[in-house]
Amino acid sequence: MSDPQTYTGGCQCGAVRYEVDIAIDKVNACNCSRCGKLGSLLAFTPAENFRLKTDKAALTEYQFNTHAIHHLFCSTCGIQSFALGTAPNGMEMAAINVRCLDGVDPAAFPVNYVDGASR
């Protein structure tokens, strides 16, 4: 596993900004009903490594299925640049949409395909 790096990221319009310490060795592409439509490429890190730099009022939340993941997106442009939730082991996690990190080429990472549609 690579060492964590600090990245900045956010939505298209800039209303949502964050910093995250994360080691990106691969990205996950999920085919569940939400991820399959969004086309997100996700990398995960413990929630304490995520720092929201803008007011939470800029975000709208959506939950579905088991409500374990807080799908947060910009109330202005609609981009979901991250989500927060609880991993199966109970650890609080941040799911970072690598497509929304500044200066990062998401095609540079191997893709792990997750069959979320079958869960």
TIMI-2910 file (N, C-alpha, C, CB; in pm, 1 decimal, decimal comma, always signed):
<rs>
+----------+----------+----------+----------+----------+----------+----------+----------+----------+----------+----------+----------+------+
!      n_x !      n_y !      n_z !     ca_x !     ca_y !     ca_z !      c_x !      c_y !      c_z !     cb_x !     cb_y !     cb_z ! resn !
+----------+----------+----------+----------+----------+----------+----------+----------+----------+----------+----------+----------+------+
!    +84,6 !   -118,5 !     +0,0 !     +0,0 !     +0,0 !     +0,0 !    +88,6 !   +124,2 !     +0,0 !    -96,0 !     +0,2 !   +122,5 !  Met !
!    +50,3 !   +223,0 !    -77,3 !   +126,4 !   +347,8 !    -83,3 !   +100,9 !   +431,6 !    +41,9 !    +89,5 !   +428,1 !   -210,1 !  Ser !
!   +185,4 !   +529,9 !    +62,3 !   +169,1 !   +620,3 !   +176,0 !    +57,1 !   +719,1 !   +147,4 !   +301,1 !   +695,1 !   +206,4 !  Asp !
!    -16,3 !   +759,9 !   +252,4 !   -121,3 !   +860,8 !   +231,8 !    -61,7 !   +994,0 !   +185,2 !   -201,9 !   +881,8 !   +361,8 !  Pro !
!   -137,3 !  +1061,0 !   +101,2 !   -104,3 !  +1195,8 !    +56,7 !   -223,0 !  +1285,4 !    +89,6 !    -70,5 !  +1199,4 !    -96,9 !  Gln !
!   -198,3 !  +1414,2 !   +100,7 !   -306,3 !  +1509,7 !   +123,6 !   -351,3 !  +1563,9 !    -10,5 !   -261,3 !  +1625,0 !   +218,2 !  Thr !
!   -479,8 !  +1552,7 !    -36,4 !   -540,6 !  +1601,9 !   -159,9 !   -647,0 !  +1704,7 !   -123,8 !   -601,9 !  +1485,0 !   -243,6 !  Tyr !
!   -676,9 !  +1792,9 !   -218,9 !   -792,6 !  +1880,4 !   -209,1 !   -890,2 !  +1838,8 !   -317,3 !   -752,7 !  +2031,3 !   -222,8 !  Thr !
!  -1015,2 !  +1868,6 !   -294,1 !  -1116,0 !  +1833,3 !   -393,3 !  -1245,4 !  +1906,1 !   -366,7 !  -1139,8 !  +1683,4 !   -394,7 !  Gly !
!  -1344,2 !  +1878,0 !   -451,2 !  -1473,8 !  +1940,4 !   -434,0 !  -1560,9 !  +1923,8 !   -555,9 !  -1457,6 !  +2085,6 !   -402,4 !  Gly !
!  -1663,4 !  +2002,4 !   -558,5 !  -1763,7 !  +1994,3 !   -664,4 !  -1724,3 !  +2080,3 !   -784,3 !  -1900,7 !  +2037,8 !   -611,3 !  Cys !
!  -1809,1 !  +2083,3 !   -884,8 !  -1781,1 !  +2157,5 !  -1008,1 !  -1783,8 !  +2308,7 !   -986,9 !  -1881,6 !  +2119,5 !  -1115,3 !  Gln !
!  -1880,3 !  +2357,2 !   -910,9 !  -1895,3 !  +2502,3 !   -896,6 !  -1808,1 !  +2562,1 !   -786,9 !  -2038,7 !  +2535,6 !   -868,9 !  Cys !
!  -1747,1 !  +2477,5 !   -702,5 !  -1659,5 !  +2526,1 !   -596,7 !  -1727,6 !  +2553,5 !   -464,2 !  -1593,5 !  +2648,5 !   -641,5 !  Gly !
!  -1856,4 !  +2533,5 !   -454,1 !  -1927,3 !  +2557,1 !   -328,2 !  -1889,4 !  +2454,2 !   -221,8 !  -2078,3 !  +2554,4 !   -351,4 !  Ala !
!  -1849,6 !  +2333,8 !   -263,1 !  -1806,8 !  +2228,1 !   -171,5 !  -1657,5 !  +2205,7 !   -191,4 !  -1887,4 !  +2095,6 !   -195,1 !  Val !
!  -1580,8 !  +2220,3 !    -84,5 !  -1435,8 !  +2198,6 !    -87,7 !  -1396,3 !  +2115,2 !    +33,4 !  -1357,9 !  +2334,4 !    -89,4 !  Arg !
!  -1294,4 !  +2031,5 !    +15,1 !  -1244,6 !  +1949,6 !   +125,4 !  -1097,8 !  +1917,2 !   +106,7 !  -1325,5 !  +1820,8 !   +137,6 !  Tyr !
!  -1037,9 !  +1867,6 !   +214,5 !   -903,8 !  +1809,5 !   +214,5 !   -917,9 !  +1667,7 !   +265,7 !   -802,7 !  +1893,2 !   +302,4 !  Glu !
!   -832,5 !  +1579,8 !   +215,0 !   -837,4 !  +1440,6 !   +260,0 !   -697,4 !  +1381,1 !   +253,9 !   -936,3 !  +1357,2 !   +173,7 !  Val !
!   -664,0 !  +1306,1 !   +357,1 !   -540,1 !  +1228,4 !   +360,3 !   -577,5 !  +1086,4 !   +321,3 !   -469,8 !  +1233,6 !   +502,6 !  Asp !
!   -522,2 !  +1039,0 !   +209,5 !   -563,7 !   +909,8 !   +157,2 !   -451,6 !   +847,8 !    +74,6 !   -691,1 !   +924,0 !    +72,9 !  Ile !
!   -439,2 !   +717,2 !    +84,0 !   -349,4 !   +640,4 !     -2,3 !   -437,3 !   +577,6 !   -110,0 !   -267,5 !   +530,0 !    +79,1 !  Ala !
!   -413,8 !   +615,0 !   -233,6 !   -495,8 !   +563,4 !   -343,4 !   -414,1 !   +460,9 !   -421,4 !   -544,4 !   +679,2 !   -437,2 !  Ile !
!   -442,1 !   +334,6 !   -397,8 !   -375,9 !   +226,4 !   -471,2 !   -463,7 !   +174,9 !   -584,5 !   -340,3 !   +111,6 !   -376,4 !  Asp !
!   -594,6 !   +193,0 !   -567,8 !   -692,6 !   +149,8 !   -667,1 !   -817,4 !   +232,6 !   -644,6 !   -723,0 !     -4,6 !   -656,8 !  Lys !
!   -907,2 !   +229,2 !   -739,6 !  -1037,6 !   +293,2 !   -725,0 !  -1144,9 !   +187,1 !   -745,2 !  -1055,1 !   +411,4 !   -826,5 !  Val !
!  -1256,7 !   +207,1 !   -681,1 !  -1368,7 !   +113,8 !   -692,9 !  -1475,7 !   +171,8 !   -783,6 !  -1427,7 !    +81,3 !   -554,4 !  Asn !
!  -1521,1 !    +90,4 !   -876,5 !  -1635,4 !   +124,2 !   -961,9 !  -1745,6 !    +26,0 !   -926,1 !  -1599,0 !   +117,8 !  -1116,8 !  Ala !
!  -1854,6 !    +77,3 !   -876,4 !  -1965,5 !     -5,9 !   -829,4 !  -2081,1 !     +2,0 !   -929,0 !  -2012,0 !    +38,5 !   -687,7 !  Cys !
!  -2156,2 !   -107,0 !   -941,6 !  -2269,4 !   -110,0 !  -1033,5 !  -2404,2 !   -104,6 !   -961,5 !  -2262,6 !   -234,4 !  -1118,7 !  Asn !
!  -2405,3 !    -60,1 !   -835,0 !  -2534,7 !    -47,3 !   -764,9 !  -2619,1 !    +58,8 !   -835,1 !  -2513,9 !     -9,9 !   -613,4 !  Cys !
!  -2744,0 !    +71,6 !   -795,1 !  -2835,7 !   +162,0 !   -864,4 !  -2789,0 !   +307,7 !   -861,8 !  -2973,3 !   +152,1 !   -802,9 !  Ser !
!  -2716,0 !   +348,6 !   -760,8 !  -2668,9 !   +487,1 !   -752,9 !  -2534,0 !   +504,7 !   -823,1 !  -2657,6 !   +530,8 !   -606,4 !  Arg !
!  -2435,0 !   +426,1 !   -782,3 !  -2299,9 !   +441,1 !   -838,5 !  -2297,7 !   +416,7 !   -989,1 !  -2203,2 !   +345,0 !   -769,5 !  Cys !
!  -2376,2 !   +320,9 !  -1033,8 !  -2379,8 !   +290,7 !  -1176,7 !  -2426,4 !   +408,5 !  -1259,6 !  -2469,3 !   +172,8 !  -1202,4 !  Gly !
!  -2516,5 !   +487,6 !  -1205,9 !  -2565,1 !   +605,3 !  -1277,8 !  -2469,3 !   +723,8 !  -1264,8 !  -2703,0 !   +644,5 !  -1226,4 !  Lys !
!  -2400,2 !   +734,2 !  -1150,8 !  -2309,7 !   +846,6 !  -1127,6 !  -2175,7 !   +830,6 !  -1198,0 !  -2286,8 !   +863,7 !   -980,2 !  Leu !
!  -2127,6 !   +708,0 !  -1208,3 !  -1996,0 !   +685,1 !  -1267,8 !  -1881,1 !   +722,9 !  -1176,3 !  -1984,2 !   +761,7 !  -1395,2 !  Gly !
!  -1906,6 !   +725,4 !  -1046,3 !  -1801,7 !   +758,6 !   -950,4 !  -1691,8 !   +653,5 !   -949,9 !  -1860,3 !   +773,3 !   -810,6 !  Ser !
!  -1570,4 !   +697,9 !   -923,6 !  -1457,1 !   +609,7 !   -896,6 !  -1414,2 !   +641,4 !   -754,6 !  -1337,9 !   +629,3 !  -1001,0 !  Leu !
!  -1432,0 !   +545,5 !   -665,1 !  -1418,9 !   +572,5 !   -522,5 !  -1292,5 !   +514,0 !   -461,2 !  -1538,0 !   +519,2 !   -450,3 !  Leu !
!  -1236,7 !   +589,6 !   -367,4 !  -1129,3 !   +543,4 !   -280,5 !  -1173,7 !   +573,0 !   -137,6 !   -990,9 !   +613,2 !   -315,0 !  Ala !
!  -1131,5 !   +490,5 !    -43,9 !  -1182,6 !   +498,6 !    +93,0 !  -1071,9 !   +529,9 !   +192,5 !  -1251,2 !   +368,3 !   +131,4 !  Phe !
!  -1109,7 !   +603,6 !   +297,9 !  -1017,6 !   +639,3 !   +405,0 !  -1099,3 !   +656,2 !   +532,9 !   -937,2 !   +770,0 !   +370,6 !  Thr !
!  -1038,0 !   +636,5 !   +649,9 !  -1110,6 !   +663,0 !   +774,6 !  -1162,7 !   +806,8 !   +777,7 !  -1019,7 !   +636,9 !   +896,4 !  Pro !
!  -1280,6 !   +824,8 !   +834,4 !  -1347,1 !   +955,7 !   +834,5 !  -1262,3 !  +1064,6 !   +899,3 !  -1480,0 !   +946,0 !   +906,5 !  Ala !
!  -1177,0 !  +1028,9 !   +995,7 !  -1095,5 !  +1132,4 !  +1060,5 !   -991,2 !  +1191,2 !   +965,8 !  -1026,3 !  +1074,9 !  +1183,6 !  Glu !
!   -969,0 !  +1128,3 !   +850,5 !   -875,1 !  +1180,9 !   +750,9 !   -940,6 !  +1279,5 !   +654,2 !   -814,0 !  +1066,5 !   +672,7 !  Asn !
!  -1069,7 !  +1304,1 !   +671,4 !  -1147,1 !  +1390,9 !   +582,2 !  -1180,1 !  +1520,6 !   +654,8 !  -1277,3 !  +1320,2 !   +534,2 !  Phe !
!  -1157,8 !  +1634,8 !   +588,0 !  -1187,0 !  +1764,9 !   +647,3 !  -1268,9 !  +1849,0 !   +548,6 !  -1055,5 !  +1838,5 !   +686,5 !  Arg !
!  -1395,3 !  +1869,4 !   +580,0 !  -1480,9 !  +1955,2 !   +498,4 !  -1440,4 !  +2099,7 !   +522,6 !  -1632,3 !  +1932,9 !   +531,5 !  Leu !
!  -1413,2 !  +2174,8 !   +416,9 !  -1365,2 !  +2312,4 !   +427,8 !  -1474,3 !  +2416,0 !   +403,7 !  -1253,0 !  +2334,7 !   +330,5 !  Lys !
!  -1593,4 !  +2370,9 !   +370,0 !  -1703,9 !  +2463,4 !   +345,9 !  -1817,3 !  +2431,2 !   +441,6 !  -1752,5 !  +2455,7 !   +198,6 !  Thr !
!  -1911,1 !  +2521,1 !   +450,6 !  -2026,1 !  +2505,1 !   +539,0 !  -2112,5 !  +2387,6 !   +494,3 !  -2109,4 !  +2634,0 !   +542,7 !  Asp !
!  -2158,5 !  +2307,2 !   +589,0 !  -2244,3 !  +2193,0 !   +557,5 !  -2374,1 !  +2235,2 !   +489,0 !  -2276,2 !  +2115,8 !   +684,0 !  Lys !
!  -2409,7 !  +2363,3 !   +499,9 !  -2531,9 !  +2412,9 !   +435,6 !  -2522,6 !  +2404,9 !   +283,4 !  -2559,3 !  +2557,2 !   +478,3 !  Ala !
!  -2400,9 !  +2391,5 !   +229,2 !  -2382,9 !  +2379,5 !    +83,5 !  -2416,6 !  +2239,6 !    +33,9 !  -2239,1 !  +2414,4 !    +44,6 !  Ala !
!  -2445,2 !  +2146,8 !   +126,4 !  -2467,1 !  +2006,3 !    +91,0 !  -2612,3 !  +1964,3 !   +105,0 !  -2380,8 !  +1917,4 !   +176,8 !  Leu !
!  -2652,0 !  +1872,2 !    +20,4 !  -2780,9 !  +1804,0 !    +31,4 !  -2749,8 !  +1656,5 !    +48,7 !  -2873,4 !  +1830,1 !    -94,9 !  Thr !
!  -2830,7 !  +1588,0 !   +128,5 !  -2805,1 !  +1447,4 !   +158,1 !  -2912,1 !  +1357,8 !    +96,9 !  -2798,4 !  +1425,2 !   +308,9 !  Glu !
!  -2866,0 !  +1241,9 !    +51,0 !  -2955,8 !  +1138,6 !     +1,1 !  -2913,6 !  +1005,8 !    +62,3 !  -2954,1 !  +1132,0 !   -155,1 !  Tyr !
!  -3010,5 !   +928,5 !   +109,3 !  -2983,3 !   +794,4 !   +160,4 !  -3081,4 !   +696,9 !    +97,0 !  -2993,3 !   +790,2 !   +315,8 !  Gln !
!  -3035,7 !   +573,2 !    +79,1 !  -3123,5 !   +469,6 !    +26,8 !  -3079,8 !   +336,1 !    +81,8 !  -3123,1 !   +468,0 !   -127,5 !  Phe !
!  -3151,1 !   +231,7 !    +49,3 !  -3121,3 !    +95,0 !    +90,4 !  -3107,7 !    +86,7 !   +242,1 !  -2992,7 !    +44,8 !    +22,4 !  Asn !
!  -2989,0 !    +56,3 !   +295,3 !  -2971,6 !    +38,2 !   +439,8 !  -2945,0 !   +168,7 !   +513,6 !  -2858,5 !    -57,5 !   +465,9 !  Thr !
!  -2934,8 !   +278,3 !   +445,5 !  -2908,1 !   +410,5 !   +504,0 !  -2774,5 !   +415,7 !   +577,3 !  -3019,8 !   +448,7 !   +599,6 !  His !
!  -2680,9 !   +328,9 !   +541,7 !  -2548,9 !   +326,6 !   +605,0 !  -2455,5 !   +431,4 !   +545,7 !  -2486,4 !   +188,6 !   +591,0 !  Ala !
!  -2487,8 !   +481,2 !   +426,7 !  -2402,4 !   +579,4 !   +359,9 !  -2477,9 !   +710,7 !   +345,0 !  -2355,8 !   +527,5 !   +221,4 !  Ile !
!  -2410,3 !   +819,7 !   +382,5 !  -2466,1 !   +953,6 !   +365,3 !  -2411,1 !  +1006,7 !   +233,2 !  -2429,7 !  +1049,4 !   +487,0 !  His !
!  -2493,1 !   +999,9 !   +129,4 !  -2455,1 !  +1050,2 !     -2,8 !  -2476,4 !  +1200,8 !     -0,3 !  -2538,8 !   +981,7 !   -118,7 !  His !
!  -2366,5 !  +1275,3 !     +2,7 !  -2372,2 !  +1420,3 !    +14,5 !  -2331,4 !  +1482,6 !   -118,2 !  -2281,2 !  +1470,6 !   +129,7 !  Leu !
!  -2409,8 !  +1577,1 !   -163,7 !  -2380,6 !  +1640,7 !   -291,0 !  -2406,2 !  +1790,2 !   -282,3 !  -2464,3 !  +1578,4 !   -403,0 !  Phe !
!  -2342,3 !  +1863,8 !   -371,8 !  -2353,6 !  +2009,3 !   -374,0 !  -2496,9 !  +2050,4 !   -405,3 !  -2256,5 !  +2069,9 !   -477,1 !  Cys !
!  -2551,2 !  +2137,9 !   -323,5 !  -2687,1 !  +2186,8 !   -344,5 !  -2698,3 !  +2277,3 !   -467,0 !  -2734,4 !  +2261,4 !   -221,8 !  Ser !
!  -2586,4 !  +2327,3 !   -516,5 !  -2587,5 !  +2416,2 !   -632,8 !  -2568,4 !  +2339,9 !   -763,3 !  -2479,0 !  +2521,7 !   -618,8 !  Thr !
!  -2456,7 !  +2266,2 !   -776,3 !  -2426,8 !  +2201,1 !   -904,9 !  -2461,9 !  +2051,8 !   -908,2 !  -2280,1 !  +2218,0 !   -936,9 !  Cys !
!  -2489,6 !  +1991,3 !   -793,0 !  -2534,1 !  +1852,5 !   -788,2 !  -2424,7 !  +1747,5 !   -788,6 !  -2621,9 !  +1827,4 !   -900,8 !  Gly !
!  -2298,2 !  +1787,0 !   -788,1 !  -2189,1 !  +1690,3 !   -793,2 !  -2170,6 !  +1623,8 !   -656,8 !  -2058,1 !  +1758,6 !   -838,0 !  Ile !
!  -2159,2 !  +1489,5 !   -657,1 !  -2128,6 !  +1415,0 !   -535,1 !  -1979,8 !  +1384,2 !   -536,3 !  -2214,1 !  +1283,2 !   -524,2 !  Gln !
!  -1903,1 !  +1463,5 !   -461,6 !  -1757,9 !  +1447,4 !   -460,6 !  -1710,3 !  +1356,6 !   -348,5 !  -1691,2 !  +1581,9 !   -448,3 !  Ser !
!  -1797,6 !  +1325,5 !   -253,0 !  -1763,0 !  +1235,7 !   -143,5 !  -1890,7 !  +1185,1 !    -78,1 !  -1672,3 !  +1306,8 !    -39,7 !  Phe !
!  -1875,4 !  +1083,1 !     +4,2 !  -1984,1 !  +1031,7 !    +87,5 !  -1923,3 !   +991,0 !   +220,7 !  -2058,6 !   +910,5 !    +18,8 !  Ala !
!  -2005,5 !   +987,1 !   +323,7 !  -1961,0 !   +943,5 !   +455,5 !  -2048,1 !   +827,1 !   +498,9 !  -1967,0 !  +1059,8 !   +559,1 !  Leu !
!  -1988,4 !   +733,4 !   +570,1 !  -2067,7 !   +619,0 !   +613,1 !  -1992,0 !   +529,9 !   +708,5 !  -2112,5 !   +539,1 !   +494,2 !  Gly !
!  -2054,3 !   +416,8 !   +735,8 !  -2000,0 !   +318,9 !   +828,4 !  -1967,3 !   +191,6 !   +751,7 !  -2099,2 !   +290,3 !   +944,1 !  Thr !
!  -1844,1 !   +146,4 !   +764,2 !  -1801,6 !    +21,9 !   +700,7 !  -1866,0 !    -96,4 !   +773,2 !  -1646,1 !     +9,3 !   +701,4 !  Ala !
!  -1869,5 !   -213,6 !   +710,8 !  -1927,7 !   -331,0 !   +775,6 !  -1865,9 !   -362,7 !   +912,9 !  -1912,4 !   -450,5 !   +685,3 !  Pro !
!  -1740,0 !   -324,1 !   +933,8 !  -1675,2 !   -348,9 !  +1063,3 !  -1705,4 !   -240,9 !  +1166,6 !  -1525,8 !   -359,7 !  +1044,6 !  Asn !
!  -1789,3 !   -142,0 !  +1131,6 !  -1828,1 !    -35,9 !  +1223,7 !  -1743,1 !    +89,0 !  +1216,3 !  -1824,6 !    -87,2 !  +1360,9 !  Gly !
!  -1635,8 !    +87,2 !  +1138,0 !  -1547,7 !   +203,6 !  +1126,5 !  -1612,9 !   +313,0 !  +1042,3 !  -1412,4 !   +163,0 !  +1065,1 !  Met !
!  -1605,0 !   +436,4 !  +1090,8 !  -1655,4 !   +551,0 !  +1015,7 !  -1559,0 !   +578,6 !   +901,0 !  -1671,7 !   +677,0 !  +1107,6 !  Glu !
!  -1612,9 !   +589,0 !   +778,8 !  -1531,1 !   +601,5 !   +658,7 !  -1575,8 !   +719,2 !   +572,4 !  -1536,6 !   +472,5 !   +577,7 !  Met !
!  -1483,3 !   +766,9 !   +491,0 !  -1514,5 !   +863,5 !   +385,8 !  -1486,7 !   +795,2 !   +252,8 !  -1430,4 !   +996,5 !   +401,2 !  Ala !
!  -1582,7 !   +805,4 !   +163,0 !  -1567,5 !   +753,9 !    +26,5 !  -1543,2 !   +875,1 !    -62,4 !  -1695,0 !   +670,5 !    -21,0 !  Ala !
!  -1426,8 !   +879,9 !   -123,4 !  -1386,9 !   +995,7 !   -202,5 !  -1402,2 !   +963,1 !   -350,5 !  -1241,0 !  +1037,6 !   -170,1 !  Ile !
!  -1475,6 !  +1047,8 !   -421,6 !  -1487,4 !  +1033,9 !   -566,5 !  -1358,2 !  +1089,5 !   -626,4 !  -1615,6 !  +1109,2 !   -623,0 !  Asn !
!  -1269,6 !  +1000,5 !   -667,6 !  -1137,6 !  +1039,6 !   -716,6 !  -1148,5 !  +1132,4 !   -837,6 !  -1055,6 !   +915,5 !   -752,9 !  Val !
!  -1258,4 !  +1125,2 !   -910,6 !  -1279,7 !  +1216,4 !  -1024,0 !  -1288,7 !  +1362,5 !   -979,4 !  -1407,2 !  +1177,7 !  -1099,2 !  Arg !
!  -1313,5 !  +1385,1 !   -850,2 !  -1332,0 !  +1521,0 !   -798,0 !  -1211,3 !  +1573,4 !   -722,2 !  -1451,8 !  +1525,0 !   -708,3 !  Cys !
!  -1098,8 !  +1500,7 !   -724,0 !   -976,8 !  +1549,0 !   -660,3 !   -901,4 !  +1639,9 !   -756,8 !   -887,4 !  +1430,8 !   -615,3 !  Leu !
!   -847,5 !  +1748,2 !   -703,9 !   -773,9 !  +1844,5 !   -785,3 !   -644,2 !  +1782,7 !   -836,4 !   -744,2 !  +1972,2 !   -704,6 !  Asp !
!   -619,4 !  +1796,1 !   -966,0 !   -493,7 !  +1754,4 !  -1025,5 !   -468,8 !  +1604,8 !  -1029,2 !   -384,8 !  +1817,5 !   -953,6 !  Gly !
!   -572,5 !  +1524,3 !  -1013,2 !   -558,1 !  +1378,5 !  -1012,7 !   -619,8 !  +1321,6 !  -1140,0 !   -624,9 !  +1315,8 !   -886,4 !  Val !
!   -547,0 !  +1232,8 !  -1205,7 !   -598,8 !  +1163,2 !  -1322,4 !   -654,2 !  +1028,5 !  -1275,6 !   -487,6 !  +1144,5 !  -1432,0 !  Asp !
!   -785,1 !  +1012,9 !  -1267,7 !   -841,8 !   +887,8 !  -1217,2 !   -806,0 !   +766,4 !  -1302,8 !   -991,5 !   +900,2 !  -1208,4 !  Pro !
!   -770,1 !   +788,2 !  -1428,7 !   -732,6 !   +677,4 !  -1516,4 !   -595,9 !   +619,7 !  -1479,9 !   -732,0 !   +723,5 !  -1661,7 !  Ala !
!   -523,0 !   +686,1 !  -1390,7 !   -390,5 !   +639,3 !  -1349,7 !   -397,0 !   +523,6 !  -1250,2 !   -312,2 !   +753,6 !  -1289,0 !  Ala !
!   -517,8 !   +492,5 !  -1200,0 !   -531,8 !   +389,7 !  -1096,1 !   -602,2 !   +266,3 !  -1151,1 !   -609,3 !   +445,1 !   -975,4 !  Phe !
!   -560,1 !   +148,5 !  -1104,5 !   -634,1 !    +27,8 !  -1142,7 !   -776,0 !    +33,8 !  -1085,4 !   -560,4 !   -100,2 !  -1092,8 !  Pro !
!   -869,9 !    -23,7 !  -1159,7 !  -1010,6 !    -21,2 !  -1119,3 !  -1050,6 !   -157,8 !  -1064,5 !  -1102,0 !    +18,5 !  -1238,6 !  Val !
!  -1110,3 !   -156,8 !   -946,2 !  -1168,4 !   -274,6 !   -884,1 !  -1319,8 !   -266,1 !   -905,6 !  -1131,2 !   -284,0 !   -730,3 !  Asn !
!  -1375,7 !   -358,9 !   -979,2 !  -1519,9 !   -357,1 !  -1007,8 !  -1594,2 !   -428,6 !   -895,9 !  -1550,9 !   -423,8 !  -1145,4 !  Tyr !
!  -1689,6 !   -356,5 !   -835,7 !  -1767,4 !   -406,0 !   -721,9 !  -1909,4 !   -433,3 !   -767,9 !  -1766,3 !   -304,2 !   -603,8 !  Val !
!  -1959,5 !   -552,7 !   -739,0 !  -2095,2 !   -590,4 !   -778,5 !  -2194,5 !   -552,6 !   -668,9 !  -2103,3 !   -741,9 !   -808,5 !  Asp !
!  -2215,8 !   -421,4 !   -654,0 !  -2311,1 !   -372,2 !   -554,9 !  -2455,4 !   -401,5 !   -592,1 !  -2293,4 !   -224,4 !   -536,1 !  Gly !
!  -2483,1 !   -427,2 !   -717,7 !  -2619,7 !   -457,3 !   -761,9 !  -2670,4 !   -589,0 !   -706,0 !  -2626,0 !   -460,7 !   -913,2 !  Ala !
!  -2579,7 !   -678,4 !   -670,8 !  -2619,0 !   -810,8 !   -620,4 !  -2631,5 !   -815,2 !   -468,5 !  -2518,7 !   -914,7 !   -665,3 !  Ser !
!  -2604,8 !   -706,6 !   -402,8 !  -2611,0 !   -704,6 !   -255,7 !  -2745,9 !   -672,3 !   -205,1 !  -2514,5 !   -607,0 !   -199,9 !  Arg !
+----------+----------+----------+----------+----------+----------+----------+----------+----------+----------+----------+----------+------+
</rs>
